[in-house]
Amino acid sequence: MKKHIPNTITCLNLFCGCLACIAAFKGDFTYSAVWIVAGAGFDFFDGLAARLLKAYSPTGKELDSLADVITFGMAPGIAAFTFLQLSLFQEEEIVGSLLIKIIPCIAFLIPVFSALRLAKFNIDERQTTSFLGLPVPANALFWAGLLFGMEKYLSAGLYLPLIIIGLILLFSFLLVSEIPMFSLKLKNFSWKENFPQYLLVILTILFILIFRFEGVAFGIVAYIIMSVINSRLSRK
């Protein structure tokens, strides 16, 4: 019985991803972000359950990647697509109806590069204790924080869609890059051995207190910067 618990939790992650996709298609970025974060919670606990119960399985590994593609790839991709489509529609006279149909599709680079990242991670033996490139859940949390409540910015002008497109290209590159990123999982509760992880948690909490849910996006940016600094210090 216990061997099915981790896979059940993974399925809950996938279920949250489906709900996030529905909300994103409707332009409800707030609920889409909430379901992505809920999926991230289940993604954390399925691995924890597997370790505690020693219920590892090849099926669980494949199911986890498939669920992540939906929750952390497709859901934020649809959210970004919908936002670009709705915001560019406000500027139809400048952009043109044809470009309104084409440009938002750039958002689907998010699920494409997320799938590439997951496929690479599954066969890369170098990423057992740390990561090379931005983890897919971290990328999704960035988009969840960024797009949370973005309904009110649909008429902000052309500059915001251009920023979103630039971020899509940047984070798609980060997903498949060789930039070392430290793992967010704790092997023990030692402050010295887990200083980057504890510092990131503190910074993220501060960002959330200051910027509310949008602070999650700042937390992921801090994670990227800290990983780069940590990597350079380790080399020295």
DRENTI-585276 format. One record per residue (C-alpha): residue number from 1; x, y, z. Coordinates in pm, whole numbers, plus 32768, in hexadecimal, padded with zeros to 4 digits. Example, Ala and Ser with C-alpha at 12.3 -4.5 7.8 and 13.67 -1.06 7.14 Angstrom:
REM residues 2
+-----+------+------+------+
:  nr :    X :    Y :    Z :
+-----+------+------+------+
:   1 : 84CE : 7E3E : 830C :
:   2 : 8557 : 7F96 : 82CA :
+-----+------+------+------+
END
This chain:
REM residues 236
+-----+------+------+------+
:  nr :    X :    Y :    Z :
+-----+------+------+------+
:   1 : 8000 : 8000 : 8000 :
:   2 : 8111 : 80F6 : 8063 :
:   3 : 81BB : 80D9 : 7F10 :
:   4 : 808F : 8189 : 7E72 :
:   5 : 8099 : 82B8 : 7F5B :
:   6 : 81AF : 8379 : 7EA4 :
:   7 : 810A : 833D : 7D51 :
:   8 : 7FBB : 83B0 : 7DDB :
:   9 : 805C : 84F4 : 7E52 :
:  10 : 80FB : 851F : 7CFA :
:  11 : 7FA5 : 84F5 : 7C5B :
:  12 : 7F25 : 860D : 7D3C :
:  13 : 803E : 86E4 : 7CB1 :
:  14 : 7FC5 : 8690 : 7B52 :
:  15 : 7E5D : 86DB : 7BB4 :
:  16 : 7EC5 : 8833 : 7C34 :
:  17 : 7F78 : 886C : 7AEA :
:  18 : 7E39 : 8823 : 7A28 :
:  19 : 7D76 : 891B : 7AFD :
:  20 : 7E8C : 8A1D : 7ACB :
:  21 : 7E6F : 89F2 : 7951 :
:  22 : 7CF6 : 8A27 : 7958 :
:  23 : 7D1A : 8B63 : 7A29 :
:  24 : 7E2F : 8BE3 : 7944 :
:  25 : 7D5A : 8BB3 : 780B :
:  26 : 7C47 : 8C7E : 78B3 :
:  27 : 7D3D : 8D96 : 7900 :
:  28 : 7D1E : 8D5A : 7A76 :
:  29 : 7E91 : 8D7D : 7AC1 :
:  30 : 7E5C : 8D8A : 7C37 :
:  31 : 7DBC : 8C32 : 7C53 :
:  32 : 7EAD : 8BA7 : 7B51 :
:  33 : 7FCF : 8C15 : 7C2D :
:  34 : 7F2B : 8B81 : 7D63 :
:  35 : 7F02 : 8A2D : 7CBD :
:  36 : 806B : 8A32 : 7C40 :
:  37 : 80E4 : 8A74 : 7DA3 :
:  38 : 8001 : 895E : 7E26 :
:  39 : 8097 : 8876 : 7D22 :
:  40 : 81F3 : 88D9 : 7D96 :
:  41 : 818F : 8876 : 7EF6 :
:  42 : 8121 : 871D : 7E85 :
:  43 : 825F : 8701 : 7DB2 :
:  44 : 832E : 8736 : 7EED :
:  45 : 8267 : 8640 : 7FBF :
:  46 : 8264 : 8525 : 7EC0 :
:  47 : 83DF : 8516 : 7EC9 :
:  48 : 83DE : 8534 : 8043 :
:  49 : 82DE : 841B : 8060 :
:  50 : 83A9 : 833F : 7F76 :
:  51 : 84E2 : 8370 : 804B :
:  52 : 8433 : 833A : 8198 :
:  53 : 8373 : 8207 : 8121 :
:  54 : 848F : 818B : 8045 :
:  55 : 838D : 8165 : 7F33 :
:  56 : 845F : 81B5 : 7E01 :
:  57 : 83ED : 8132 : 7CAF :
:  58 : 8436 : 816C : 7B3B :
:  59 : 82C5 : 81BE : 7B0E :
:  60 : 82DA : 82CB : 7C18 :
:  61 : 8409 : 836A : 7B72 :
:  62 : 835F : 837C : 7A1E :
:  63 : 8213 : 83EE : 7AB2 :
:  64 : 82C2 : 8505 : 7B6D :
:  65 : 8359 : 858F : 7A2B :
:  66 : 820E : 8577 : 7970 :
:  67 : 8159 : 862F : 7A87 :
:  68 : 8267 : 873B : 7A90 :
:  69 : 8244 : 877D : 791B :
:  70 : 80D4 : 87D4 : 7950 :
:  71 : 80E3 : 888D : 7A9D :
:  72 : 8230 : 893F : 7A71 :
:  73 : 8246 : 8950 : 78F7 :
:  74 : 80F3 : 895E : 784E :
:  75 : 803B : 8A22 : 795D :
:  76 : 812B : 8B4C : 796C :
:  77 : 814A : 8B3C : 77F1 :
:  78 : 7FD2 : 8B5F : 77C6 :
:  79 : 7FC8 : 8C76 : 78C9 :
:  80 : 80D6 : 8D39 : 7811 :
:  81 : 802B : 8CF3 : 76C1 :
:  82 : 7EDC : 8D74 : 773F :
:  83 : 7F77 : 8EA8 : 77DA :
:  84 : 8031 : 8F00 : 7698 :
:  85 : 7EFC : 8EC4 : 75C6 :
:  86 : 7E17 : 8F98 : 76A0 :
:  87 : 7F11 : 90B1 : 76D4 :
:  88 : 7F70 : 90C6 : 7564 :
:  89 : 7DFF : 90CB : 7509 :
:  90 : 7DEC : 9216 : 75C2 :
:  91 : 7EED : 929C : 74C7 :
:  92 : 7E55 : 91FD : 738D :
:  93 : 7E6D : 933E : 72C1 :
:  94 : 7FE6 : 9348 : 72F9 :
:  95 : 803A : 91D5 : 72F9 :
:  96 : 7F4C : 9150 : 71EE :
:  97 : 7E5B : 902C : 7201 :
:  98 : 7F4C : 8F31 : 7161 :
:  99 : 8064 : 8F77 : 725A :
: 100 : 7F6D : 8F59 : 737B :
: 101 : 7F3A : 8DEF : 730E :
: 102 : 80AC : 8DA5 : 72D9 :
: 103 : 816E : 8E5D : 73E9 :
: 104 : 80C1 : 8DBF : 7519 :
: 105 : 812D : 8C66 : 749F :
: 106 : 828C : 8CC1 : 7513 :
: 107 : 8208 : 8C6B : 766E :
: 108 : 8204 : 8AFA : 7613 :
: 109 : 837F : 8AFC : 761F :
: 110 : 8345 : 8AD3 : 7795 :
: 111 : 82B1 : 8971 : 777F :
: 112 : 839C : 8914 : 7660 :
: 113 : 84D8 : 896D : 7720 :
: 114 : 8445 : 88E2 : 7862 :
: 115 : 841B : 8791 : 77B6 :
: 116 : 8580 : 87A6 : 7730 :
: 117 : 85FC : 87F9 : 788D :
: 118 : 8546 : 86D1 : 792A :
: 119 : 85C0 : 85DF : 781F :
: 120 : 8725 : 865B : 7852 :
: 121 : 8709 : 8641 : 79CD :
: 122 : 8689 : 84D9 : 79C1 :
: 123 : 87C0 : 845A : 790D :
: 124 : 88C7 : 8545 : 799D :
: 125 : 8989 : 849A : 7AB4 :
: 126 : 8A33 : 85E3 : 7B0F :
: 127 : 88F4 : 866A : 7BAD :
: 128 : 88C6 : 857F : 7CD2 :
: 129 : 8917 : 867D : 7DE6 :
: 130 : 88FB : 87C8 : 7D29 :
: 131 : 8875 : 884D : 7BDF :
: 132 : 88FC : 88C5 : 7A94 :
: 133 : 8806 : 89C4 : 7A15 :
: 134 : 86CC : 8A4E : 7AB7 :
: 135 : 85EA : 893D : 7B4A :
: 136 : 8494 : 892C : 7AA3 :
: 137 : 83CC : 8963 : 7BE7 :
: 138 : 849C : 8A9C : 7C34 :
: 139 : 8456 : 8B22 : 7AD8 :
: 140 : 82E1 : 8AE5 : 7B06 :
: 141 : 82E1 : 8B92 : 7C59 :
: 142 : 8386 : 8CC1 : 7BB9 :
: 143 : 826D : 8CD9 : 7AB9 :
: 144 : 8164 : 8C98 : 7BC1 :
: 145 : 81E8 : 8DB9 : 7C91 :
: 146 : 8216 : 8E9D : 7B65 :
: 147 : 80BE : 8E63 : 7ACD :
: 148 : 7FFD : 8E61 : 7C16 :
: 149 : 7EF3 : 8F6F : 7C01 :
: 150 : 7F6A : 8FE2 : 7AA9 :
: 151 : 7E00 : 900D : 7A36 :
: 152 : 7E16 : 9178 : 7AA4 :
: 153 : 7F43 : 91BC : 79C2 :
: 154 : 7EAB : 914F : 7878 :
: 155 : 7E8E : 92BA : 7805 :
: 156 : 7FEC : 9321 : 7873 :
: 157 : 8068 : 9354 : 770E :
: 158 : 8160 : 92A0 : 762E :
: 159 : 8289 : 92B0 : 771B :
: 160 : 8203 : 919F : 7802 :
: 161 : 81C8 : 9097 : 76F1 :
: 162 : 8329 : 90DF : 7671 :
: 163 : 83B5 : 90A7 : 77CF :
: 164 : 82F3 : 8F5F : 77EB :
: 165 : 837A : 8EE9 : 769C :
: 166 : 84DC : 8F3F : 7708 :
: 167 : 84AE : 8E7E : 784C :
: 168 : 8424 : 8D51 : 778E :
: 169 : 855E : 8D46 : 76B7 :
: 170 : 8645 : 8D7A : 77E2 :
: 171 : 85A7 : 8C71 : 78C2 :
: 172 : 858B : 8B78 : 77A3 :
: 173 : 8705 : 8B9A : 777C :
: 174 : 873A : 8B72 : 78F4 :
: 175 : 8675 : 8A2C : 78F5 :
: 176 : 8769 : 897C : 780C :
: 177 : 88A5 : 8A38 : 7869 :
: 178 : 89D3 : 89A2 : 791A :
: 179 : 89C5 : 8AA5 : 7A32 :
: 180 : 89F3 : 89F0 : 7B82 :
: 181 : 88CA : 8A19 : 7C6E :
: 182 : 88CE : 89A0 : 7DD5 :
: 183 : 87C5 : 88A8 : 7E45 :
: 184 : 86A8 : 8926 : 7F1E :
: 185 : 8691 : 87DB : 7FD9 :
: 186 : 8729 : 87C2 : 8134 :
: 187 : 87FF : 8693 : 8188 :
: 188 : 87FA : 86F9 : 82F8 :
: 189 : 87A0 : 8829 : 83CB :
: 190 : 8903 : 88B0 : 83E9 :
: 191 : 890C : 8A2B : 83B4 :
: 192 : 8A73 : 8A1F : 8335 :
: 193 : 8A3A : 890C : 8235 :
: 194 : 88EE : 899C : 81BD :
: 195 : 893A : 8B11 : 81D4 :
: 196 : 88CF : 8B63 : 806A :
: 197 : 8783 : 8AAE : 8097 :
: 198 : 8734 : 8B59 : 81E3 :
: 199 : 8799 : 8CAD : 815D :
: 200 : 86BC : 8C7E : 802C :
: 201 : 8591 : 8C25 : 8107 :
: 202 : 85C8 : 8D5E : 81DB :
: 203 : 85E8 : 8E3D : 80A7 :
: 204 : 84B3 : 8DA8 : 8005 :
: 205 : 83E4 : 8DDF : 813F :
: 206 : 8459 : 8F49 : 814A :
: 207 : 8400 : 8F78 : 7FDA :
: 208 : 82A5 : 8EE7 : 8015 :
: 209 : 826F : 8FCB : 8141 :
: 210 : 82D2 : 90F8 : 806D :
: 211 : 823E : 90A0 : 7F1A :
: 212 : 8139 : 8F9D : 7F87 :
: 213 : 8117 : 8E6F : 7E9F :
: 214 : 81E2 : 8F1B : 7D8F :
: 215 : 830B : 8EFB : 7E7C :
: 216 : 8327 : 8D8E : 7E14 :
: 217 : 83B2 : 8E02 : 7CC4 :
: 218 : 84B8 : 8ED5 : 7D76 :
: 219 : 8511 : 8DA5 : 7E47 :
: 220 : 855B : 8CDB : 7D0C :
: 221 : 8630 : 8DF7 : 7C82 :
: 222 : 86EE : 8DF6 : 7DCC :
: 223 : 8719 : 8C7C : 7DA9 :
: 224 : 87B7 : 8CA7 : 7C51 :
: 225 : 88A3 : 8DBB : 7CC5 :
: 226 : 8905 : 8CFD : 7E00 :
: 227 : 8949 : 8BC2 : 7D34 :
: 228 : 8A34 : 8C7E : 7C4C :
: 229 : 8AEC : 8D1C : 7D73 :
: 230 : 8AFB : 8BCF : 7E2D :
: 231 : 8B88 : 8B23 : 7CF7 :
: 232 : 8C9B : 8C26 : 7CCC :
: 233 : 8CFA : 8C18 : 7E3D :
: 234 : 8D0C : 8A9A : 7E2A :
: 235 : 8DFA : 8AAE : 7D03 :
: 236 : 8EE2 : 8B96 : 7DC4 :
+-----+------+------+------+
END
